[in-house]
Amino acid sequence: MRLCVPFSLQRLSSAAHQSLSCKANSQGLRRPFSSTSSTKGLEGIMAEVQNHAEKLNAANGINGGGDGGEGRLADFLRSQKEAFLGDLQDGRGKGWTVVMGNEAGDLDSLASSIAFAQLSSSLLASRSVPLLLTPQKHMSLRPENLLALRLSSVPPSVLLHPENLPIPTTDLASRGVRFALVDHNRLLPPFGAGEVEAIIDHHDDEHAHLDASIREIQVPTGSCASLVAKNFKPEWEKSVSGPSGKTGGPIPPELATLLISSILIDTTGLKPDRKATPTDYESASFLFPLSTLASGNESAQGDGGFNSFSASGSAVPSVLTDLTIQLQETKSDVSTLSTSELLLRDYKEYALPTSSPDYPTLKVGLSTVPLGLKKWLEKEPSSWSSLLEEVDGYMLDKTLDIEGILTTYSSEKKGKHRRELALIVRSGGVIRSSEEAQKILLTLTQGLEASGEALGLEVWDKVLPAGLEGQGALGLGKEGRWVNVWRQRNAKATRKQVAPLLVSTKL
C-alpha cells in the first residue's frame, strides 16, 4: 500500500512531490521552494537526503524499497521489526523492550520512540523495538510525520504497528516483554500490567512506575525528543569522537534529522515564546551538526566545534527555519480530511472519576484540530447541525461520554496564533438522561472557567444560530447532547493544560 499526503509538495521539491503526494502528476508545477538566506534550501536538502540514502544503501548492501530511498535507520527498524516478530511467533519475548510514544501519534512520539530504540540498541546493547500506536491505515492523517520520515530516509513500511503483532498487546508482558515509555508516563490499558523500565517525558508526572530504572520527566520542555537526545548524549558524543566522525559511528545521521524535525515542530522553530526551553536549544545544537541537514562546515566530527543556538532564536540556521515552515504548512493542511478524521488525527482518551454510583468514571476524548471553527463550519453543508451530527457519530463509535475539541490556528489578518475549545456531553452511554448530561456540562463549564488565566476562556459566538449569541453554544443541537464553546485567550495552553483541569473536576 502506498501512503501519501493529500496535497502538493512541489513547493518542497519535485522529487518529494512525486514520491509522497497523492496529487503527483495531477497538477502543474508550482513555484519551487527556495531560501534566499540559505545556500542549500529545502529542495537541496531533499536531493542530498535522497543521494545520501542511496550511498548508504550501496555501502551496506541494502536494496531500496518501493517507498523511496532508505538509509541505515530504516535498515535498523526493519531488522528489529523482523527479529521481534520472529521471536514472538516462537513464543519468546524475554529480553525485548518495546518503546512506545502516546496514542496521539504525533511527530514527537514517533521520533522519540524510534530514537530511544535505536540509541539504546546501538549504544547500550539493548534489544529494543519501537511500536507506533497509530494504525498503519491512519498514517496519512499526519502528513507531517510522513514528511519527516521521508527527510530521514525511512519508508513507513518498516515501522511496527499493533496490528502487525501475532499476539494481543495484553499478552506481551506474559511473554517477557518489558516497556519503555516516551512522551507519556503511564502504561496504557491495552498493555496490561507490564513492567516499565524507562520513562522519558515532558508531560505532568502521573506518579506511575516509580521503580523504572530511567525516569526522566521534565516539565516544561518543548519536545520530548529533546529529552531523549539529552539522555543519550554522553554515549552518542563518544560514538562520533573517532576520525570517521558522524558517518562512521553506530548512529545514522538521519536519526538526528528525525529528532530535530520533532523539536522544530513542537517549538515553532525554536522560538522562545513558543515553548522552547534551554533543554530544547541544547539538544538542537547537539543534533543539528550530526544530522543530514547540516552543510559541510556545520557538520561535527565529535569535536564540539559548532556554536550553540541562542535562546533568543537569533542563531538558528536558516535551513531549520525553512524546514519549520514546511513542517507546519504540511501539518496545517487538513482541507481534505472529514470531521471524523480531523477528530482522530490527534486524539487522546482519559478517565474522569465521579462520585456517582451509576458511573464511577466517564470516558473523555480530547481532539486537537489545526483548524478554526469558523473555517470548519464553512466546510459543513449545514453548519453546526451537520458538524455535531458527525461528532455524535464519532462519540458513539468511540463510546465517549464527553468529547473536547481543541482548535489551533492562525488568524487570517495578522497571522496570530489562536485557540478555541468546544465541549460536548452526550447521554445514551453511561449517562442515562439528557438532564444528567446537561448537569455534567454545567459542572465542567464552571470548573474550566474557574481556571482563570490558565486558559482564559471567553464566550464564543461567531457563527451561532439566532437566540444563542452571547451564550456560547450551551444547549446547541438535539435532545441528549449538550455543548459549550469558548475562545481561549491563552493560546499557549494546549491539551497538556486542558486535560488535567478537565479530569480533576469533581462530579
BADO-316807 format. One record per residue (C-alpha): x, y, z; residue number from 1. Coordinates in nm, 3 decimals. Example, Ala and Ser with C-alpha at 12.3 -4.5 7.8 and 13.67 -1.06 7.14 Angstrom:
# residues 2
ATOM, east, north, up, i
ATOM, 1.230, -0.450, 0.780, 1
ATOM, 1.367, -0.106, 0.714, 2
This chain:
# residues 507
ATOM, east, north, up, i
ATOM, 0.000, 0.000, 0.000, 1
ATOM, 0.135, 0.342, -0.095, 2
ATOM, 0.087, 0.607, 0.174, 3
ATOM, 0.067, 0.963, 0.053, 4
ATOM, -0.018, 1.313, 0.169, 5
ATOM, -0.335, 1.468, 0.024, 6
ATOM, -0.179, 1.784, -0.120, 7
ATOM, 0.103, 1.905, -0.341, 8
ATOM, 0.466, 1.912, -0.224, 9
ATOM, 0.601, 2.084, -0.534, 10
ATOM, 0.699, 2.378, -0.317, 11
ATOM, 0.936, 2.149, -0.128, 12
ATOM, 1.080, 1.958, -0.424, 13
ATOM, 0.967, 1.776, -0.734, 14
ATOM, 1.116, 1.451, -0.605, 15
ATOM, 0.926, 1.475, -0.278, 16
ATOM, 0.604, 1.558, -0.464, 17
ATOM, 0.630, 1.260, -0.698, 18
ATOM, 0.710, 1.009, -0.421, 19
ATOM, 0.496, 1.140, -0.134, 20
ATOM, 0.199, 1.338, -0.268, 21
ATOM, -0.133, 1.179, -0.369, 22
ATOM, -0.161, 1.462, -0.623, 23
ATOM, 0.157, 1.373, -0.812, 24
ATOM, 0.109, 1.423, -1.189, 25
ATOM, -0.237, 1.569, -1.123, 26
ATOM, -0.149, 1.936, -1.147, 27
ATOM, 0.104, 2.170, -1.298, 28
ATOM, 0.427, 2.266, -1.132, 29
ATOM, 0.417, 2.543, -0.874, 30
ATOM, 0.691, 2.791, -0.797, 31
ATOM, 0.979, 2.590, -0.649, 32
ATOM, 1.063, 2.647, -0.284, 33
ATOM, 1.386, 2.836, -0.232, 34
ATOM, 1.560, 3.015, 0.050, 35
ATOM, 1.731, 3.346, -0.007, 36
ATOM, 1.900, 3.317, 0.333, 37
ATOM, 2.044, 2.971, 0.281, 38
ATOM, 2.267, 2.843, 0.002, 39
ATOM, 2.122, 2.499, 0.050, 40
ATOM, 1.745, 2.538, 0.080, 41
ATOM, 1.497, 2.257, 0.140, 42
ATOM, 1.500, 2.146, -0.221, 43
ATOM, 1.873, 2.092, -0.191, 44
ATOM, 1.825, 1.911, 0.140, 45
ATOM, 1.575, 1.669, -0.014, 46
ATOM, 1.810, 1.595, -0.303, 47
ATOM, 2.103, 1.544, -0.067, 48
ATOM, 1.899, 1.324, 0.167, 49
ATOM, 1.798, 1.103, -0.126, 50
ATOM, 2.155, 1.089, -0.255, 51
ATOM, 2.285, 1.019, 0.097, 52
ATOM, 2.038, 0.734, 0.143, 53
ATOM, 2.136, 0.575, -0.189, 54
ATOM, 2.504, 0.587, -0.095, 55
ATOM, 2.432, 0.433, 0.245, 56
ATOM, 2.229, 0.159, 0.082, 57
ATOM, 2.507, 0.079, -0.162, 58
ATOM, 2.772, 0.079, 0.111, 59
ATOM, 2.569, -0.153, 0.330, 60
ATOM, 2.426, -0.378, 0.061, 61
ATOM, 2.067, -0.263, 0.119, 62
ATOM, 1.820, -0.273, -0.166, 63
ATOM, 1.598, 0.034, -0.178, 64
ATOM, 1.231, -0.037, -0.118, 65
ATOM, 0.933, 0.076, -0.314, 66
ATOM, 0.872, 0.364, -0.075, 67
ATOM, 1.183, 0.555, -0.179, 68
ATOM, 1.548, 0.571, -0.069, 69
ATOM, 1.641, 0.406, 0.257, 70
ATOM, 1.929, 0.461, 0.498, 71
ATOM, 2.079, 0.286, 0.797, 72
ATOM, 1.797, 0.400, 1.025, 73
ATOM, 1.541, 0.227, 0.802, 74
ATOM, 1.759, -0.084, 0.794, 75
ATOM, 1.772, -0.089, 1.175, 76
ATOM, 1.395, -0.051, 1.205, 77
ATOM, 1.328, -0.326, 0.954, 78
ATOM, 1.572, -0.572, 1.114, 79
ATOM, 1.441, -0.506, 1.466, 80
ATOM, 1.082, -0.543, 1.350, 81
ATOM, 1.152, -0.873, 1.177, 82
ATOM, 1.355, -1.012, 1.468, 83
ATOM, 1.094, -0.913, 1.727, 84
ATOM, 0.804, -1.056, 1.530, 85
ATOM, 1.001, -1.375, 1.470, 86
ATOM, 1.068, -1.418, 1.841, 87
ATOM, 0.702, -1.356, 1.927, 88
ATOM, 0.597, -1.616, 1.671, 89
ATOM, 0.823, -1.864, 1.852, 90
ATOM, 0.678, -1.768, 2.191, 91
ATOM, 0.984, -1.569, 2.301, 92
ATOM, 0.967, -1.211, 2.422, 93
ATOM, 1.212, -1.208, 2.711, 94
ATOM, 1.498, -0.967, 2.659, 95
ATOM, 1.300, -0.732, 2.437, 96
ATOM, 1.197, -0.378, 2.528, 97
ATOM, 0.905, -0.225, 2.337, 98
ATOM, 0.935, 0.154, 2.314, 99
ATOM, 0.611, 0.348, 2.275, 100
ATOM, 0.501, 0.708, 2.239, 101
ATOM, 0.149, 0.818, 2.329, 102
ATOM, -0.169, 0.721, 2.147, 103
ATOM, -0.199, 1.058, 1.968, 104
ATOM, 0.093, 0.951, 1.749, 105
ATOM, 0.236, 1.297, 1.676, 106
ATOM, 0.585, 1.354, 1.540, 107
ATOM, 0.729, 1.388, 1.891, 108
ATOM, 0.605, 1.041, 1.990, 109
ATOM, 0.717, 0.894, 1.658, 110
ATOM, 1.066, 1.042, 1.667, 111
ATOM, 1.121, 0.982, 2.039, 112
ATOM, 1.023, 0.614, 2.026, 113
ATOM, 1.238, 0.546, 1.719, 114
ATOM, 1.533, 0.732, 1.870, 115
ATOM, 1.512, 0.561, 2.208, 116
ATOM, 1.508, 0.220, 2.040, 117
ATOM, 1.799, 0.297, 1.805, 118
ATOM, 2.015, 0.467, 2.070, 119
ATOM, 1.958, 0.209, 2.344, 120
ATOM, 2.020, -0.076, 2.098, 121
ATOM, 2.331, 0.069, 1.935, 122
ATOM, 2.491, 0.241, 2.234, 123
ATOM, 2.377, 0.027, 2.528, 124
ATOM, 2.342, -0.316, 2.362, 125
ATOM, 1.970, -0.333, 2.445, 126
ATOM, 1.720, -0.526, 2.232, 127
ATOM, 1.466, -0.252, 2.170, 128
ATOM, 1.198, -0.203, 1.908, 129
ATOM, 0.968, 0.100, 1.861, 130
ATOM, 0.594, 0.034, 1.844, 131
ATOM, 0.386, 0.307, 1.678, 132
ATOM, 0.035, 0.311, 1.824, 133
ATOM, -0.118, 0.478, 1.517, 134
ATOM, -0.277, 0.211, 1.296, 135
ATOM, -0.099, 0.182, 0.963, 136
ATOM, -0.416, 0.279, 0.774, 137
ATOM, -0.427, 0.612, 0.961, 138
ATOM, -0.068, 0.721, 0.893, 139
ATOM, -0.185, 0.958, 0.620, 140
ATOM, -0.379, 1.161, 0.878, 141
ATOM, -0.046, 1.307, 0.991, 142
ATOM, 0.131, 1.415, 0.671, 143
ATOM, 0.396, 1.600, 0.872, 144
ATOM, 0.506, 1.262, 1.009, 145
ATOM, 0.537, 1.124, 0.658, 146
ATOM, 0.740, 1.427, 0.552, 147
ATOM, 0.978, 1.389, 0.849, 148
ATOM, 1.016, 1.017, 0.776, 149
ATOM, 1.091, 1.098, 0.413, 150
ATOM, 1.358, 1.350, 0.516, 151
ATOM, 1.506, 1.076, 0.735, 152
ATOM, 1.503, 0.817, 0.455, 153
ATOM, 1.256, 0.595, 0.642, 154
ATOM, 0.968, 0.434, 0.446, 155
ATOM, 0.655, 0.383, 0.660, 156
ATOM, 0.656, 0.013, 0.574, 157
ATOM, 0.946, -0.055, 0.815, 158
ATOM, 0.751, 0.069, 1.119, 159
ATOM, 0.587, -0.170, 1.365, 160
ATOM, 0.217, -0.123, 1.449, 161
ATOM, -0.003, -0.316, 1.697, 162
ATOM, -0.193, -0.483, 1.412, 163
ATOM, 0.137, -0.638, 1.295, 164
ATOM, 0.177, -0.832, 1.621, 165
ATOM, 0.096, -1.206, 1.618, 166
ATOM, -0.047, -1.182, 1.971, 167
ATOM, -0.273, -0.930, 2.152, 168
ATOM, -0.091, -0.639, 2.313, 169
ATOM, -0.222, -0.754, 2.652, 170
ATOM, -0.017, -1.074, 2.614, 171
ATOM, 0.319, -0.905, 2.553, 172
ATOM, 0.407, -0.882, 2.923, 173
ATOM, 0.335, -1.251, 2.978, 174
ATOM, 0.590, -1.331, 2.706, 175
ATOM, 0.858, -1.144, 2.900, 176
ATOM, 0.844, -0.816, 2.705, 177
ATOM, 0.923, -0.501, 2.901, 178
ATOM, 0.831, -0.145, 2.809, 179
ATOM, 0.989, 0.199, 2.770, 180
ATOM, 0.756, 0.499, 2.756, 181
ATOM, 0.833, 0.825, 2.577, 182
ATOM, 0.606, 1.128, 2.550, 183
ATOM, 0.378, 0.985, 2.824, 184
ATOM, 0.444, 0.835, 3.164, 185
ATOM, 0.176, 0.576, 3.237, 186
ATOM, 0.145, 0.244, 3.054, 187
ATOM, -0.178, 0.242, 2.853, 188
ATOM, -0.453, -0.012, 2.938, 189
ATOM, -0.412, -0.218, 2.617, 190
ATOM, -0.073, -0.332, 2.751, 191
ATOM, -0.198, -0.461, 3.084, 192
ATOM, 0.023, -0.453, 3.391, 193
ATOM, 0.355, -0.478, 3.210, 194
ATOM, 0.691, -0.384, 3.357, 195
ATOM, 0.807, -0.035, 3.262, 196
ATOM, 1.184, 0.000, 3.274, 197
ATOM, 1.222, 0.351, 3.133, 198
ATOM, 1.025, 0.676, 3.107, 199
ATOM, 1.126, 0.995, 2.926, 200
ATOM, 0.852, 1.256, 2.909, 201
ATOM, 0.760, 1.625, 2.921, 202
ATOM, 0.401, 1.589, 3.048, 203
ATOM, 0.284, 1.622, 3.408, 204
ATOM, 0.401, 1.330, 3.621, 205
ATOM, 0.123, 1.077, 3.687, 206
ATOM, 0.343, 0.912, 3.954, 207
ATOM, 0.326, 0.566, 3.799, 208
ATOM, 0.609, 0.313, 3.754, 209
ATOM, 0.824, 0.474, 4.020, 210
ATOM, 1.072, 0.183, 4.004, 211
ATOM, 1.167, 0.245, 3.639, 212
ATOM, 1.546, 0.247, 3.601, 213
ATOM, 1.527, 0.559, 3.382, 214
ATOM, 1.266, 0.810, 3.490, 215
ATOM, 1.324, 1.148, 3.326, 216
ATOM, 1.016, 1.370, 3.343, 217
ATOM, 1.096, 1.736, 3.285, 218
ATOM, 0.821, 1.997, 3.276, 219
ATOM, 0.834, 2.232, 3.098, 220
ATOM, 1.023, 2.109, 2.794, 221
ATOM, 0.909, 2.190, 2.443, 222
ATOM, 0.976, 1.849, 2.291, 223
ATOM, 1.023, 1.501, 2.433, 224
ATOM, 1.274, 1.445, 2.154, 225
ATOM, 1.499, 1.697, 2.327, 226
ATOM, 1.494, 1.487, 2.643, 227
ATOM, 1.569, 1.166, 2.455, 228
ATOM, 1.872, 1.332, 2.292, 229
ATOM, 1.981, 1.467, 2.631, 230
ATOM, 1.956, 1.124, 2.795, 231
ATOM, 2.180, 0.953, 2.539, 232
ATOM, 2.408, 1.249, 2.464, 233
ATOM, 2.720, 1.128, 2.655, 234
ATOM, 2.728, 0.790, 2.478, 235
ATOM, 2.633, 0.947, 2.145, 236
ATOM, 2.917, 1.201, 2.169, 237
ATOM, 3.168, 0.923, 2.236, 238
ATOM, 3.040, 0.728, 1.934, 239
ATOM, 3.127, 1.013, 1.693, 240
ATOM, 3.460, 1.105, 1.852, 241
ATOM, 3.665, 0.887, 1.618, 242
ATOM, 3.833, 1.004, 1.297, 243
ATOM, 3.539, 0.892, 1.081, 244
ATOM, 3.301, 1.123, 1.269, 245
ATOM, 2.924, 1.103, 1.241, 246
ATOM, 2.913, 0.897, 0.920, 247
ATOM, 3.125, 0.619, 1.067, 248
ATOM, 2.957, 0.596, 1.406, 249
ATOM, 2.688, 0.348, 1.504, 250
ATOM, 2.413, 0.612, 1.495, 251
ATOM, 2.298, 0.714, 1.145, 252
ATOM, 2.282, 1.089, 1.075, 253
ATOM, 1.919, 1.057, 0.966, 254
ATOM, 1.818, 0.985, 1.327, 255
ATOM, 1.940, 1.331, 1.426, 256
ATOM, 1.736, 1.469, 1.137, 257
ATOM, 1.422, 1.298, 1.266, 258
ATOM, 1.476, 1.423, 1.621, 259
ATOM, 1.546, 1.781, 1.521, 260
ATOM, 1.235, 1.780, 1.298, 261
ATOM, 1.029, 1.694, 1.604, 262
ATOM, 1.192, 1.967, 1.812, 263
ATOM, 1.126, 2.224, 1.540, 264
ATOM, 0.756, 2.146, 1.502, 265
ATOM, 0.699, 2.135, 1.879, 266
ATOM, 0.876, 2.466, 1.946, 267
ATOM, 0.769, 2.650, 1.629, 268
ATOM, 1.124, 2.666, 1.503, 269
ATOM, 1.290, 2.706, 1.846, 270
ATOM, 1.113, 3.032, 1.920, 271
ATOM, 1.149, 3.123, 2.289, 272
ATOM, 0.787, 3.239, 2.312, 273
ATOM, 0.657, 2.912, 2.162, 274
ATOM, 0.755, 2.655, 2.426, 275
ATOM, 1.130, 2.632, 2.353, 276
ATOM, 1.335, 2.582, 2.670, 277
ATOM, 1.712, 2.565, 2.738, 278
ATOM, 1.696, 2.185, 2.701, 279
ATOM, 1.546, 2.224, 2.353, 280
ATOM, 1.821, 2.466, 2.247, 281
ATOM, 2.095, 2.245, 2.389, 282
ATOM, 1.962, 1.932, 2.220, 283
ATOM, 1.905, 2.106, 1.887, 284
ATOM, 2.257, 2.249, 1.900, 285
ATOM, 2.392, 1.898, 1.954, 286
ATOM, 2.174, 1.731, 1.690, 287
ATOM, 2.200, 1.975, 1.401, 288
ATOM, 2.567, 1.919, 1.309, 289
ATOM, 2.510, 1.542, 1.336, 290
ATOM, 2.212, 1.550, 1.101, 291
ATOM, 2.174, 1.529, 0.727, 292
ATOM, 2.056, 1.891, 0.733, 293
ATOM, 2.396, 2.043, 0.811, 294
ATOM, 2.630, 2.150, 0.534, 295
ATOM, 2.997, 2.057, 0.540, 296
ATOM, 3.114, 2.349, 0.751, 297
ATOM, 2.835, 2.291, 1.003, 298
ATOM, 2.888, 1.915, 1.044, 299
ATOM, 3.051, 1.795, 1.361, 300
ATOM, 3.317, 1.527, 1.383, 301
ATOM, 3.281, 1.490, 1.757, 302
ATOM, 3.490, 1.797, 1.838, 303
ATOM, 3.201, 2.011, 1.960, 304
ATOM, 3.307, 2.286, 1.722, 305
ATOM, 2.960, 2.410, 1.630, 306
ATOM, 2.825, 2.717, 1.808, 307
ATOM, 2.520, 2.668, 2.029, 308
ATOM, 2.187, 2.812, 1.924, 309
ATOM, 2.094, 3.132, 2.103, 310
ATOM, 1.798, 3.122, 2.343, 311
ATOM, 1.665, 3.426, 2.158, 312
ATOM, 1.638, 3.220, 1.842, 313
ATOM, 1.877, 3.450, 1.655, 314
ATOM, 2.140, 3.184, 1.587, 315
ATOM, 1.903, 2.919, 1.447, 316
ATOM, 2.027, 2.829, 1.097, 317
ATOM, 1.802, 2.944, 0.815, 318
ATOM, 1.770, 2.590, 0.684, 319
ATOM, 1.593, 2.494, 1.008, 320
ATOM, 1.363, 2.794, 0.979, 321
ATOM, 1.274, 2.682, 0.626, 322
ATOM, 1.213, 2.327, 0.745, 323
ATOM, 0.990, 2.453, 1.028, 324
ATOM, 0.773, 2.640, 0.779, 325
ATOM, 0.735, 2.334, 0.559, 326
ATOM, 0.653, 2.105, 0.852, 327
ATOM, 0.395, 2.350, 0.987, 328
ATOM, 0.232, 2.404, 0.649, 329
ATOM, 0.218, 2.030, 0.592, 330
ATOM, 0.065, 1.975, 0.936, 331
ATOM, -0.192, 2.251, 0.891, 332
ATOM, -0.322, 2.145, 0.552, 333
ATOM, -0.624, 1.937, 0.656, 334
ATOM, -0.851, 2.053, 0.375, 335
ATOM, -0.926, 1.701, 0.251, 336
ATOM, -0.999, 1.542, 0.591, 337
ATOM, -1.351, 1.459, 0.709, 338
ATOM, -1.476, 1.557, 1.054, 339
ATOM, -1.413, 1.210, 1.195, 340
ATOM, -1.059, 1.216, 1.051, 341
ATOM, -0.995, 1.560, 1.199, 342
ATOM, -1.105, 1.434, 1.540, 343
ATOM, -0.898, 1.118, 1.513, 344
ATOM, -0.567, 1.252, 1.381, 345
ATOM, -0.452, 1.397, 1.717, 346
ATOM, -0.663, 1.223, 1.979, 347
ATOM, -0.621, 1.103, 2.338, 348
ATOM, -0.857, 0.938, 2.587, 349
ATOM, -0.892, 0.998, 2.960, 350
ATOM, -1.098, 0.869, 3.251, 351
ATOM, -1.291, 1.126, 3.456, 352
ATOM, -1.369, 0.995, 3.807, 353
ATOM, -1.713, 1.069, 3.951, 354
ATOM, -1.895, 1.019, 4.281, 355
ATOM, -2.197, 0.867, 4.106, 356
ATOM, -2.286, 0.507, 4.197, 357
ATOM, -2.415, 0.463, 3.840, 358
ATOM, -2.087, 0.551, 3.665, 359
ATOM, -1.762, 0.566, 3.866, 360
ATOM, -1.581, 0.709, 3.562, 361
ATOM, -1.673, 0.887, 3.241, 362
ATOM, -1.484, 0.829, 2.917, 363
ATOM, -1.339, 1.153, 2.780, 364
ATOM, -1.182, 1.212, 2.439, 365
ATOM, -0.975, 1.521, 2.354, 366
ATOM, -0.900, 1.601, 1.990, 367
ATOM, -0.658, 1.872, 1.882, 368
ATOM, -0.755, 2.007, 1.539, 369
ATOM, -0.542, 2.253, 1.335, 370
ATOM, -0.845, 2.439, 1.200, 371
ATOM, -1.054, 2.725, 1.338, 372
ATOM, -1.423, 2.659, 1.399, 373
ATOM, -1.534, 2.935, 1.162, 374
ATOM, -1.346, 2.778, 0.869, 375
ATOM, -1.457, 2.432, 0.978, 376
ATOM, -1.823, 2.533, 0.981, 377
ATOM, -1.788, 2.682, 0.632, 378
ATOM, -1.698, 2.333, 0.507, 379
ATOM, -2.011, 2.182, 0.658, 380
ATOM, -2.331, 2.164, 0.450, 381
ATOM, -2.549, 2.265, 0.747, 382
ATOM, -2.302, 2.447, 0.973, 383
ATOM, -2.337, 2.342, 1.338, 384
ATOM, -2.610, 2.091, 1.268, 385
ATOM, -2.409, 1.868, 1.034, 386
ATOM, -2.085, 1.918, 1.229, 387
ATOM, -2.240, 1.800, 1.555, 388
ATOM, -2.415, 1.511, 1.382, 389
ATOM, -2.071, 1.389, 1.273, 390
ATOM, -1.932, 1.446, 1.623, 391
ATOM, -2.223, 1.239, 1.759, 392
ATOM, -2.125, 0.952, 1.531, 393
ATOM, -1.761, 0.978, 1.636, 394
ATOM, -1.851, 0.975, 2.005, 395
ATOM, -2.078, 0.675, 1.954, 396
ATOM, -1.805, 0.487, 1.770, 397
ATOM, -1.553, 0.563, 2.047, 398
ATOM, -1.815, 0.505, 2.324, 399
ATOM, -1.736, 0.853, 2.460, 400
ATOM, -1.941, 1.033, 2.721, 401
ATOM, -1.751, 1.359, 2.671, 402
ATOM, -1.559, 1.492, 2.371, 403
ATOM, -1.340, 1.801, 2.381, 404
ATOM, -1.232, 1.971, 2.057, 405
ATOM, -0.925, 2.193, 2.089, 406
ATOM, -0.872, 2.402, 1.775, 407
ATOM, -0.541, 2.569, 1.697, 408
ATOM, -0.492, 2.802, 1.401, 409
ATOM, -0.356, 3.139, 1.286, 410
ATOM, -0.582, 3.441, 1.235, 411
ATOM, -0.638, 3.543, 0.874, 412
ATOM, -0.550, 3.912, 0.902, 413
ATOM, -0.244, 3.919, 1.129, 414
ATOM, -0.146, 3.554, 1.147, 415
ATOM, -0.170, 3.546, 1.527, 416
ATOM, -0.193, 3.210, 1.699, 417
ATOM, -0.547, 3.136, 1.822, 418
ATOM, -0.717, 2.855, 2.012, 419
ATOM, -1.078, 2.755, 2.079, 420
ATOM, -1.235, 2.490, 2.298, 421
ATOM, -1.561, 2.303, 2.239, 422
ATOM, -1.701, 2.058, 2.494, 423
ATOM, -1.975, 1.806, 2.412, 424
ATOM, -2.151, 1.584, 2.665, 425
ATOM, -2.399, 1.320, 2.549, 426
ATOM, -2.641, 1.084, 2.713, 427
ATOM, -2.710, 0.735, 2.586, 428
ATOM, -2.398, 0.571, 2.724, 429
ATOM, -2.340, 0.551, 3.098, 430
ATOM, -2.507, 0.894, 3.129, 431
ATOM, -2.871, 0.790, 3.125, 432
ATOM, -3.064, 1.112, 3.074, 433
ATOM, -3.036, 1.443, 2.891, 434
ATOM, -3.085, 1.626, 3.221, 435
ATOM, -2.787, 1.447, 3.373, 436
ATOM, -2.574, 1.528, 3.067, 437
ATOM, -2.669, 1.896, 3.100, 438
ATOM, -2.579, 1.894, 3.468, 439
ATOM, -2.238, 1.741, 3.395, 440
ATOM, -2.164, 2.000, 3.126, 441
ATOM, -2.257, 2.285, 3.360, 442
ATOM, -2.025, 2.149, 3.628, 443
ATOM, -1.740, 2.107, 3.380, 444
ATOM, -1.806, 2.457, 3.247, 445
ATOM, -1.778, 2.606, 3.595, 446
ATOM, -1.456, 2.420, 3.660, 447
ATOM, -1.289, 2.522, 3.334, 448
ATOM, -1.397, 2.885, 3.356, 449
ATOM, -1.272, 2.899, 3.716, 450
ATOM, -0.920, 2.827, 3.588, 451
ATOM, -0.889, 3.197, 3.510, 452
ATOM, -0.589, 3.296, 3.301, 453
ATOM, -0.466, 2.935, 3.283, 454
ATOM, -0.698, 2.905, 2.983, 455
ATOM, -0.858, 3.249, 2.959, 456
ATOM, -1.195, 3.122, 2.835, 457
ATOM, -1.439, 3.367, 2.675, 458
ATOM, -1.780, 3.311, 2.517, 459
ATOM, -1.757, 3.210, 2.151, 460
ATOM, -2.042, 3.341, 1.935, 461
ATOM, -1.904, 3.391, 1.586, 462
ATOM, -2.140, 3.163, 1.395, 463
ATOM, -2.422, 3.072, 1.631, 464
ATOM, -2.790, 3.028, 1.549, 465
ATOM, -3.030, 3.309, 1.634, 466
ATOM, -3.104, 3.323, 2.004, 467
ATOM, -2.772, 3.179, 2.116, 468
ATOM, -2.548, 3.482, 2.052, 469
ATOM, -2.359, 3.578, 2.366, 470
ATOM, -2.445, 3.249, 2.538, 471
ATOM, -2.178, 3.024, 2.393, 472
ATOM, -2.340, 2.722, 2.234, 473
ATOM, -2.486, 2.578, 2.552, 474
ATOM, -2.772, 2.352, 2.458, 475
ATOM, -2.691, 2.360, 2.088, 476
ATOM, -2.818, 2.060, 1.898, 477
ATOM, -3.064, 1.793, 1.997, 478
ATOM, -3.209, 1.608, 2.294, 479
ATOM, -2.937, 1.427, 2.485, 480
ATOM, -2.645, 1.635, 2.354, 481
ATOM, -2.515, 1.943, 2.533, 482
ATOM, -2.243, 2.172, 2.400, 483
ATOM, -2.037, 2.470, 2.509, 484
ATOM, -1.781, 2.661, 2.304, 485
ATOM, -1.520, 2.915, 2.408, 486
ATOM, -1.248, 3.131, 2.262, 487
ATOM, -0.929, 3.061, 2.453, 488
ATOM, -0.728, 3.377, 2.524, 489
ATOM, -0.424, 3.185, 2.644, 490
ATOM, -0.312, 3.039, 2.313, 491
ATOM, -0.012, 2.873, 2.480, 492
ATOM, -0.237, 2.638, 2.680, 493
ATOM, -0.257, 2.305, 2.497, 494
ATOM, -0.415, 1.969, 2.576, 495
ATOM, -0.143, 1.927, 2.839, 496
ATOM, -0.311, 2.204, 3.037, 497
ATOM, -0.674, 2.137, 2.945, 498
ATOM, -0.677, 1.764, 3.026, 499
ATOM, -0.571, 1.791, 3.393, 500
ATOM, -0.823, 2.069, 3.454, 501
ATOM, -1.098, 1.864, 3.297, 502
ATOM, -1.036, 1.529, 3.466, 503
ATOM, -0.980, 1.689, 3.807, 504
ATOM, -1.331, 1.844, 3.810, 505
ATOM, -1.537, 1.698, 4.092, 506
ATOM, -1.859, 1.537, 3.967, 507
